[in-house]
Amino acid sequence: MSVRDLIIVGAGPSGLSAAIAAKKRGLDYQVLEQGVLVNSIYRFPPQMVFFTTPELLEIGGLPFVSPYEKPTRAESLKYYRKVVDSYDLQIAFEEKVLSIQRENGEAVEQAGEAEQAGRGAEAGRIGDPGERGQDGALFEVETRSSRGVRRIRLARFVVFAIGYYDRPNLIHVPGEDLPPESHYYRVPHSHFRQRVVIVGGGNSAAEAALEMYRAGAHVTLVHRQPQLKSTIKYWVRPDIENRIKEGSIAARFGACVKEIRPASLVITPAVGARRLHEGGASASADHRSLARGWSADSDSSGAAWSAGAAGAPVDREREQAGGFQPSEGSGGPQQLEAEEELSADAVYLLTGYRADMDLICRAGVRLTERQGPVHNRETFETNVRNLFVAGGAIAGMDTGTIFIENGRFHGEKIVEVIAGRC
């Protein structure tokens, strides 16, 4: 069986930048993608506009030309197709990675290393790579194609560049898997004259609420916090605030989901979140006892509380740093005071996304307290020798800290390290 120098898991911008760097250095590489090219961007709403400028999405030195200050999803898809064609990158599409392990089946790290690696991650580095792992050990990457065909590939190095948009944060309430519910919003037309409930308070929730309202849907926004997130795009914020104030879009703040039913959604007051917003140590204790966990919203760089999630730190500074604070008698917004059942033809749980840590952990990678992979901040190598992470795979809970703008540089740094070992 042939052995490649490098296998890259994920054909998003970070994975593509790693592939470009590998090709430039003459490495034998292969990119494995479970979906289509830049699968996360492909799954964004078709009408989405980026919160950044075209040049900050560029990879491989190829210019991203757009007539707009903020590029669209359609433009970005076209750009990344151009990148792949220009460099003739080797990508296997619709091939899902099932597992990654050493070829000989041995443990991927020596006993006692985990503690050392954890300390290294906190300090921003891991010990001398020459002292860890097995230099000559190969990785065995098992995949399954969309047609059900399984195969094994061997590689000396592996890069996880899997992003986090493919794995939504579940809120773990009854009915979450019912047909009316979805963690992904696409287009508003099908919801004309329907009653739609959107759970969330970030960019995704705000933009979906506005689009569906303008497409003739009757929209209710439900958010765990007493106000919308401070990270909402500056051109979206006044629009959603005004629609809520005038009552065009109904809103329930300080509310969490208790149950999803075939034609309705049951919400209950998030008492802990309201008390926490007012301040006080006892409030924090109440908050942790009432909410069963946390979920990271991909639109935010902090933690967002949603029903069904388990105690996690709350960024009090972020919570108080602006955002729409509904006032008494403003017409639309309400701080929920009692359990309520909302009629719903459709429910969107836009509560953020997380990278697939299960696959990473089964490869032997340890996690930090923030549920991100232990890794060297300079080389991006994990506690597993010759296994690296790039882009959104690094984020853990803090999904708002990694974007295309900074993740696009990870691949080149990683390949520089790999080339030095080949």
DRENVEXMAR-546477 format. One line per field, with one value per residue: z, y, x of N, C-alpha, C in turn; residue number from 1. Coordinates in steps of 0.1 Angstrom, whole numbers. Layout:
// residues N
n.up <- Z/...
n.north <- Y/...
n.east <- X/...
ca.up <- Z/...
ca.north <- Y/...
ca.east <- X/...
c.up <- Z/...
c.north <- Y/...
c.east <- X/...
num <- NUM/...
//
This chain:
// residues 422
n.up <- 0/-9/6/17/21/35/47/45/63/54/32/34/36/53/51/23/21/34/16/-7/2/7/-19/-31/-18/-28/-16/-12/-11/1/0/20/19/34/23/-1/-20/1/21/44/38/15/27/39/41/9/2/19/32/37/67/63/43/8/4/27/27/10/-3/-10/-25/-45/-60/-47/-63/-62/-67/-46/-12/9/4/-12/-6/-29/-45/-31/-33/-60/-61/-45/-60/-82/-70/-64/-90/-102/-88/-92/-72/-52/-44/-26/-28/-9/9/38/68/90/110/126/132/146/124/134/154/180/210/206/220/246/279/305/291/286/307/307/282/285/303/286/267/281/285/260/244/235/247/234/202/194/216/219/210/180/157/132/129/111/100/99/80/79/56/43/14/-4/-16/-1/-1/15/25/32/40/41/58/66/80/94/90/107/95/99/105/119/113/104/125/146/177/200/219/235/243/247/216/199/176/159/128/122/132/127/125/107/86/54/30/29/15/16/40/39/53/74/109/125/147/160/176/194/195/180/150/130/138/139/112/99/110/101/73/70/80/62/40/45/67/100/126/156/179/201/229/252/268/283/263/229/212/215/193/169/134/123/105/106/131/139/123/131/158/155/142/162/182/171/170/147/145/168/201/227/254/278/279/277/259/265/255/223/202/178/165/179/204/235/260/287/316/318/345/359/341/339/365/367/348/362/382/409/432/440/421/399/408/408/380/370/380/369/341/319/307/282/251/222/203/169/159/178/201/226/253/249/264/263/264/279/279/299/330/324/319/319/299/314/309/281/280/291/274/257/230/222/246/257/265/290/280/253/231/212/223/250/284/294/317/326/320/286/256/223/192/163/130/120/134/142/155/161/174/173/165/166/164/153/179/187/167/166/193/193/178/195/205/231/251/260/288/277/258/234/211/225/217/201/200/181/161/157/162/177/209/199/181/150/142/133/139/123/115/122/137/159/177/198/225/220/194/181/178/158/124/88/81/99/102/77/75/90/77/61/80/93/73/68/91/87/63/72/85/67
n.north <- -12/22/50/82/115/133/136/155/165/177/202/229/265/265/239/239/258/245/224/237/248/224/213/232/227/203/180/148/147/144/155/150/151/152/162/186/209/234/230/239/267/263/253/275/300/308/336/348/373/380/390/404/417/411/406/394/369/356/330/312/332/341/366/378/390/413/432/442/456/438/405/379/348/333/344/337/309/306/317/299/276/284/287/260/249/264/256/229/211/180/164/144/141/138/119/104/106/80/70/76/62/47/28/3/-1/6/25/61/79/81/66/89/112/128/145/161/172/187/207/219/230/249/267/275/260/228/202/194/181/159/143/129/105/84/85/71/60/53/68/54/59/56/56/63/63/82/63/42/28/15/24/22/45/54/75/97/121/139/163/179/197/205/223/237/239/218/204/209/225/207/211/193/186/173/163/175/163/163/167/194/209/225/229/244/271/280/292/316/314/291/294/312/329/311/301/308/299/310/301/316/343/356/366/347/340/365/375/354/357/383/379/360/372/393/377/371/355/347/356/345/353/336/339/330/348/382/400/408/394/412/410/411/419/452/464/449/450/475/471/446/453/474/461/444/461/475/454/438/416/392/387/368/372/361/334/299/268/242/221/206/203/187/208/230/250/247/270/282/304/317/319/320/331/357/367/365/385/407/406/393/367/346/346/336/309/300/302/282/260/259/259/233/232/245/262/270/298/302/327/343/352/344/325/311/307/281/263/231/228/222/233/262/286/321/349/377/403/405/401/424/443/461/459/450/460/453/475/483/480/484/473/450/432/409/400/368/356/335/300/292/283/282/285/268/263/258/253/268/261/280/278/277/260/232/218/184/168/142/125/136/131/103/98/101/126/150/171/205/226/242/226/224/211/199/216/229/262/275/257/242/215/186/168/144/130/143/148/173/203/226/258/260/237/240/256/246/254/281/292/316/327/318/324/325/345/344/316/308/310/290/265/269/273/249/230/239/230/202/198/201/178/158
n.east <- 8/6/22/15/29/13/-20/-48/-76/-105/-118/-120/-112/-89/-79/-74/-55/-34/-30/-22/3/16/18/34/58/64/54/38/5/-29/-62/-91/-125/-156/-180/-188/-167/-154/-174/-188/-192/-208/-231/-241/-268/-281/-282/-264/-241/-207/-190/-167/-139/-131/-103/-94/-103/-87/-65/-35/-23/-38/-58/-90/-115/-140/-170/-182/-181/-184/-181/-202/-218/-221/-201/-178/-178/-173/-148/-132/-134/-119/-94/-88/-87/-67/-44/-46/-55/-54/-82/-104/-137/-168/-161/-159/-141/-136/-120/-88/-57/-27/-7/1/-16/-10/-10/-14/1/26/25/17/23/1/-5/17/14/-9/-2/16/0/-15/6/10/26/41/62/95/92/107/109/86/61/62/86/87/62/33/2/-30/-57/-90/-117/-151/-169/-195/-209/-207/-183/-155/-122/-86/-61/-26/-4/23/19/-8/-34/-59/-85/-112/-132/-163/-189/-205/-215/-240/-248/-265/-295/-307/-334/-367/-382/-364/-355/-377/-395/-404/-383/-350/-315/-303/-306/-320/-335/-362/-387/-404/-417/-437/-465/-464/-460/-432/-406/-377/-348/-323/-298/-279/-260/-269/-295/-308/-306/-320/-345/-352/-352/-372/-394/-398/-405/-430/-436/-447/-429/-413/-388/-367/-347/-321/-308/-311/-310/-301/-272/-241/-225/-237/-239/-231/-248/-270/-280/-296/-318/-330/-335/-354/-375/-383/-390/-412/-429/-432/-417/-420/-407/-391/-373/-349/-356/-359/-358/-381/-395/-401/-428/-450/-464/-458/-439/-425/-417/-397/-391/-359/-346/-322/-304/-315/-311/-284/-277/-284/-265/-244/-233/-249/-267/-253/-249/-275/-280/-263/-275/-300/-297/-287/-262/-239/-237/-218/-221/-216/-216/-205/-179/-179/-194/-226/-257/-281/-311/-309/-282/-249/-233/-214/-188/-198/-195/-194/-187/-190/-217/-228/-219/-233/-257/-291/-313/-343/-370/-395/-428/-423/-436/-430/-408/-404/-397/-396/-420/-434/-441/-447/-465/-458/-472/-461/-451/-427/-395/-364/-333/-309/-283/-256/-224/-201/-168/-161/-152/-152/-141/-115/-106/-107/-85/-65/-60/-58/-80/-84/-95/-114/-124/-110/-86/-55/-26/4/9/24/33/10/9/-5/-9/-4/21/31/5/-17/-36/-59/-74/-110/-110/-95/-109/-127/-148/-147/-157/-160/-135/-119/-117/-121/-103/-81/-76/-67/-40/-29/-23/0/20/19/27/53/66/62/76/101/106/104
ca.up <- 0/-10/18/14/31/42/45/51/65/53/21/36/33/60/44/10/22/37/4/-16/8/5/-33/-34/-13/-34/-7/-17/-2/-4/8/21/22/35/15/-14/-18/11/24/53/30/6/35/44/34/-4/2/29/29/47/76/61/29/-1/5/39/24/-1/0/-21/-32/-56/-56/-46/-69/-60/-68/-33/0/16/-6/-10/-5/-43/-50/-24/-38/-73/-58/-40/-72/-90/-63/-66/-104/-105/-82/-95/-59/-52/-33/-28/-23/-4/15/52/76/101/121/124/142/141/115/142/164/193/215/199/229/256/292/313/283/286/317/302/270/290/308/275/260/289/283/246/236/239/248/222/195/193/228/220/199/173/145/120/129/101/104/91/79/73/51/36/3/-4/-22/9/-3/26/22/42/34/50/57/77/88/92/95/109/91/97/108/130/109/101/137/154/191/204/232/243/249/240/203/191/163/151/114/121/137/120/130/95/78/40/23/36/7/20/53/37/61/84/122/127/160/159/189/192/196/173/136/123/143/135/98/95/115/92/60/70/83/49/31/49/78/114/133/170/183/215/233/266/275/284/252/217/213/211/181/156/124/126/96/109/145/139/116/139/169/152/139/175/190/166/171/135/149/182/208/241/260/291/278/272/253/274/247/209/198/163/160/189/211/249/265/302/320/322/357/363/332/342/378/364/342/373/390/422/432/442/407/391/412/402/366/366/384/360/327/319/299/274/237/216/191/159/156/190/206/240/255/248/271/257/272/277/279/313/334/317/323/312/297/320/302/268/282/295/266/246/225/224/259/256/276/294/272/239/221/208/231/263/292/298/332/329/309/274/244/211/179/153/118/118/145/139/166/156/187/171/160/172/156/157/188/189/157/171/205/190/172/206/209/244/250/270/296/268/248/222/211/230/205/201/193/170/151/156/164/189/217/191/172/136/139/135/137/117/113/132/145/171/185/210/229/215/180/175/178/145/112/76/81/106/99/64/76/97/68/56/91/96/62/70/101/81/53/79/90/56
ca.north <- 0/34/59/96/123/141/136/167/162/189/210/243/274/261/227/242/265/235/216/246/248/210/212/241/221/190/168/139/150/141/162/142/160/144/168/193/219/244/225/248/279/258/251/288/305/313/350/353/382/379/401/408/421/400/402/387/355/350/320/308/344/345/377/376/402/415/446/446/457/426/394/371/333/328/348/329/295/307/320/287/267/290/283/245/246/271/248/215/204/167/163/133/146/129/107/107/99/73/69/78/55/42/16/-9/-2/9/38/71/86/73/69/100/123/136/155/171/180/196/218/226/237/261/276/279/251/214/199/190/170/147/135/124/98/75/92/63/54/58/70/47/67/48/64/57/72/84/51/31/21/18/22/26/53/55/88/101/132/142/176/181/211/200/233/233/242/206/198/219/223/202/216/181/187/164/167/182/156/162/173/209/216/224/237/251/280/282/302/319/313/280/298/323/327/301/306/303/302/310/301/322/357/361/369/337/341/379/375/345/363/394/374/353/382/400/368/368/345/352/351/348/351/332/339/327/360/393/409/402/394/424/407/411/428/465/468/441/453/484/465/436/460/482/452/439/472/478/442/431/403/390/383/363/372/354/322/287/258/231/209/209/194/187/220/241/250/252/278/285/315/314/328/321/341/370/371/367/397/417/405/386/354/337/345/327/296/297/300/269/249/259/255/221/233/256/260/281/303/305/341/350/347/340/314/315/297/276/253/218/227/220/245/267/300/331/361/388/415/405/401/437/453/466/450/455/458/456/483/480/486/488/467/437/423/405/391/358/355/322/290/295/274/290/277/268/254/255/258/268/262/285/280/276/247/228/208/170/164/127/120/140/124/89/98/102/140/154/184/215/228/248/215/225/201/203/218/239/274/280/247/236/201/182/160/132/133/144/151/187/209/239/264/259/225/245/265/241/262/295/292/330/332/313/327/323/355/339/302/306/310/278/254/271/271/234/224/243/220/189/197/200/165/148
ca.east <- 0/14/22/16/35/4/-34/-55/-90/-113/-115/-123/-101/-77/-74/-69/-42/-24/-28/-14/16/22/21/45/70/67/50/28/-6/-43/-73/-103/-137/-169/-190/-183/-157/-158/-187/-195/-197/-218/-243/-246/-279/-276/-281/-255/-230/-197/-187/-153/-136/-126/-89/-92/-107/-78/-55/-26/-18/-47/-67/-104/-120/-155/-175/-188/-172/-186/-184/-213/-215/-219/-187/-167/-178/-166/-133/-124/-133/-108/-82/-85/-84/-54/-33/-49/-53/-59/-92/-114/-150/-178/-153/-159/-131/-142/-111/-74/-50/-14/-8/3/-27/-6/-15/-7/10/31/19/22/24/-11/-4/27/9/-19/6/22/-11/-18/17/11/36/42/76/103/85/116/108/73/56/70/89/85/49/24/-12/-40/-69/-101/-128/-162/-174/-209/-214/-205/-171/-145/-108/-76/-50/-15/3/32/14/-22/-39/-74/-89/-126/-142/-173/-203/-212/-219/-247/-249/-278/-299/-310/-347/-377/-387/-354/-354/-389/-394/-405/-371/-338/-303/-298/-316/-316/-343/-375/-399/-413/-424/-448/-477/-463/-456/-418/-399/-362/-341/-309/-297/-267/-262/-277/-309/-313/-307/-330/-357/-355/-356/-385/-405/-400/-410/-444/-437/-450/-417/-410/-374/-366/-333/-318/-303/-321/-308/-295/-258/-234/-216/-245/-234/-236/-259/-282/-285/-307/-330/-337/-340/-366/-386/-388/-397/-425/-438/-433/-411/-422/-395/-392/-360/-348/-365/-352/-367/-384/-399/-405/-439/-452/-470/-456/-427/-428/-405/-398/-382/-345/-345/-308/-298/-319/-305/-270/-276/-285/-253/-245/-228/-260/-274/-245/-252/-289/-279/-257/-284/-312/-293/-279/-250/-236/-234/-210/-227/-206/-216/-200/-166/-181/-203/-241/-265/-293/-318/-304/-268/-244/-227/-202/-185/-205/-187/-203/-183/-197/-232/-231/-212/-242/-268/-305/-319/-357/-375/-408/-439/-418/-445/-427/-400/-409/-389/-406/-423/-441/-441/-455/-465/-458/-476/-450/-451/-413/-386/-350/-325/-297/-276/-242/-219/-189/-161/-163/-142/-151/-131/-102/-103/-104/-72/-56/-57/-64/-87/-82/-107/-123/-128/-103/-75/-42/-17/14/3/33/34/-3/9/-12/-1/0/32/29/-9/-19/-50/-59/-87/-120/-108/-88/-117/-134/-160/-146/-158/-159/-121/-113/-124/-112/-93/-69/-74/-61/-26/-24/-18/14/29/20/35/67/71/62/86/114/108/104
c.up <- 0/3/13/25/41/38/52/51/65/41/22/34/40/54/31/11/26/24/-6/-11/5/-10/-37/-29/-18/-26/-14/-7/-8/6/8/26/23/27/1/-10/-9/16/34/46/21/14/41/36/20/-5/12/24/41/55/75/46/21/2/17/38/14/5/-12/-30/-44/-52/-56/-51/-67/-61/-55/-22/8/6/-2/-10/-20/-48/-43/-29/-52/-71/-54/-51/-80/-84/-66/-81/-107/-100/-85/-82/-60/-41/-36/-21/-18/1/30/59/88/113/117/135/137/134/123/153/178/197/208/207/240/270/299/305/284/295/313/291/275/295/297/268/267/287/269/238/242/239/234/215/194/205/229/208/192/159/132/119/118/106/94/91/71/69/45/26/4/-10/-13/8/8/21/33/34/45/47/69/86/85/98/95/106/89/100/118/125/106/113/146/168/194/217/241/251/241/227/194/177/155/138/114/125/128/126/119/88/64/33/30/28/12/33/51/44/71/97/124/140/157/173/187/193/189/158/129/126/138/120/93/98/105/78/59/72/69/38/35/60/91/123/148/173/198/218/248/274/275/272/240/219/208/198/168/147/125/117/98/122/145/133/125/152/167/149/152/182/184/166/158/136/164/189/222/246/274/291/272/268/263/266/233/206/183/158/170/196/225/255/280/306/323/334/360/354/335/355/375/357/352/382/403/421/433/428/399/395/407/388/362/370/375/346/328/311/290/259/231/204/181/156/168/194/220/241/255/255/263/265/269/277/293/317/328/321/314/311/302/313/289/270/285/285/254/242/228/237/258/268/278/284/258/228/218/218/245/271/297/313/336/317/298/263/232/199/169/142/115/130/140/151/161/168/185/167/167/163/162/166/190/180/162/183/202/184/183/211/222/242/262/278/287/256/234/222/217/218/208/193/182/159/148/157/177/198/211/181/158/132/143/134/131/116/125/141/158/181/198/213/222/200/173/175/165/134/100/76/88/104/86/64/84/88/64/67/94/85/63/80/95/71/60/84/79/51
c.north <- 13/43/73/103/129/138/148/164/175/198/224/252/270/249/230/249/255/227/224/246/235/209/220/235/207/178/160/140/145/148/153/151/152/150/174/203/230/241/234/260/275/257/264/291/311/328/356/363/381/392/406/412/410/396/394/372/348/340/317/320/348/356/374/390/403/429/451/447/444/415/385/356/328/332/340/315/296/309/307/277/271/286/269/243/252/262/233/207/190/165/152/138/135/117/111/99/93/72/72/71/51/29/3/-11/2/23/49/80/78/76/80/113/133/148/166/179/190/208/226/235/250/272/281/270/237/211/195/179/157/138/128/115/88/81/84/58/61/59/61/54/59/58/56/67/73/72/39/23/25/16/27/34/54/69/90/112/134/156/176/195/210/211/229/235/230/199/208/215/219/208/205/183/177/170/174/175/155/170/188/216/214/233/245/259/282/294/304/316/303/283/309/319/316/308/299/308/300/311/306/337/363/365/360/339/355/379/366/351/375/389/368/362/389/391/364/359/353/347/355/344/348/332/338/339/371/402/402/403/407/422/407/422/442/470/460/445/463/479/456/443/467/473/446/449/475/466/434/417/402/384/379/363/365/341/311/277/246/219/214/198/195/200/232/239/255/258/281/296/310/323/330/331/355/375/374/381/409/417/397/372/344/335/335/312/291/294/286/258/248/255/243/221/245/252/272/285/307/320/349/344/343/328/319/304/294/265/239/217/226/229/249/281/310/343/373/401/416/407/416/448/457/456/455/451/462/464/479/487/490/482/453/428/421/397/381/356/342/312/293/285/283/281/278/258/250/260/257/270/267/289/277/262/244/218/194/165/149/121/123/133/109/87/100/116/144/168/193/217/235/239/217/215/207/205/229/251/279/270/241/220/197/174/146/136/132/145/165/191/223/245/262/247/229/250/259/249/276/296/306/335/328/316/324/333/351/325/299/305/298/268/256/269/256/227/227/233/206/187/196/187/154/145
c.east <- 9/12/24/23/24/-11/-40/-70/-98/-108/-121/-111/-88/-71/-68/-56/-31/-20/-19/1/23/26/33/58/72/63/39/16/-19/-52/-85/-114/-149/-180/-185/-173/-162/-172/-195/-200/-209/-232/-248/-259/-274/-274/-272/-244/-220/-195/-173/-151/-130/-112/-86/-97/-97/-69/-47/-21/-27/-57/-82/-110/-135/-158/-180/-178/-172/-190/-196/-209/-212/-205/-176/-167/-170/-151/-126/-124/-121/-95/-78/-81/-70/-42/-35/-48/-60/-69/-101/-127/-159/-172/-152/-149/-138/-133/-97/-66/-36/-16/-7/-7/-23/-11/-7/1/15/25/25/24/13/-10/6/22/-1/-12/12/12/-14/-7/19/21/35/57/82/96/94/115/95/70/66/73/85/71/40/10/-20/-53/-80/-113/-139/-168/-189/-216/-212/-192/-161/-131/-99/-65/-39/-8/12/27/-1/-25/-54/-77/-104/-136/-152/-187/-211/-218/-227/-247/-264/-282/-305/-324/-356/-382/-377/-352/-367/-388/-395/-392/-359/-327/-297/-309/-311/-323/-356/-388/-409/-421/-434/-461/-476/-458/-442/-412/-384/-356/-327/-309/-285/-270/-271/-292/-315/-315/-319/-344/-362/-360/-369/-397/-408/-405/-425/-446/-441/-439/-417/-396/-374/-351/-331/-314/-313/-319/-301/-280/-252/-226/-224/-240/-240/-247/-272/-289/-297/-320/-337/-343/-353/-378/-392/-396/-411/-435/-439/-427/-413/-409/-398/-377/-360/-356/-356/-362/-369/-387/-403/-416/-442/-457/-468/-443/-430/-415/-408/-389/-369/-341/-330/-301/-302/-313/-290/-268/-276/-273/-255/-240/-239/-267/-266/-247/-265/-288/-274/-267/-296/-308/-284/-267/-249/-235/-227/-217/-216/-205/-210/-187/-167/-191/-218/-249/-278/-299/-312/-289/-262/-234/-214/-200/-193/-196/-196/-200/-191/-212/-236/-226/-221/-251/-281/-311/-334/-362/-390/-418/-434/-426/-442/-420/-406/-398/-399/-407/-429/-440/-451/-454/-467/-462/-465/-452/-437/-405/-371/-342/-311/-288/-261/-237/-206/-182/-163/-151/-141/-141/-117/-97/-99/-90/-61/-53/-65/-70/-83/-95/-117/-127/-121/-91/-62/-33/-7/9/11/33/20/-2/2/-3/3/10/28/14/-12/-33/-49/-73/-97/-118/-102/-97/-122/-146/-159/-146/-156/-145/-113/-122/-115/-101/-80/-66/-67/-46/-20/-17/-4/24/31/29/49/73/72/73/100/116/108/118
num <- 1/2/3/4/5/6/7/8/9/10/11/12/13/14/15/16/17/18/19/20/21/22/23/24/25/26/27/28/29/30/31/32/33/34/35/36/37/38/39/40/41/42/43/44/45/46/47/48/49/50/51/52/53/54/55/56/57/58/59/60/61/62/63/64/65/66/67/68/69/70/71/72/73/74/75/76/77/78/79/80/81/82/83/84/85/86/87/88/89/90/91/92/93/94/95/96/97/98/99/100/101/102/103/104/105/106/107/108/109/110/111/112/113/114/115/116/117/118/119/120/121/122/123/124/125/126/127/128/129/130/131/132/133/134/135/136/137/138/139/140/141/142/143/144/145/146/147/148/149/150/151/152/153/154/155/156/157/158/159/160/161/162/163/164/165/166/167/168/169/170/171/172/173/174/175/176/177/178/179/180/181/182/183/184/185/186/187/188/189/190/191/192/193/194/195/196/197/198/199/200/201/202/203/204/205/206/207/208/209/210/211/212/213/214/215/216/217/218/219/220/221/222/223/224/225/226/227/228/229/230/231/232/233/234/235/236/237/238/239/240/241/242/243/244/245/246/247/248/249/250/251/252/253/254/255/256/257/258/259/260/261/262/263/264/265/266/267/268/269/270/271/272/273/274/275/276/277/278/279/280/281/282/283/284/285/286/287/288/289/290/291/292/293/294/295/296/297/298/299/300/301/302/303/304/305/306/307/308/309/310/311/312/313/314/315/316/317/318/319/320/321/322/323/324/325/326/327/328/329/330/331/332/333/334/335/336/337/338/339/340/341/342/343/344/345/346/347/348/349/350/351/352/353/354/355/356/357/358/359/360/361/362/363/364/365/366/367/368/369/370/371/372/373/374/375/376/377/378/379/380/381/382/383/384/385/386/387/388/389/390/391/392/393/394/395/396/397/398/399/400/401/402/403/404/405/406/407/408/409/410/411/412/413/414/415/416/417/418/419/420/421/422
//
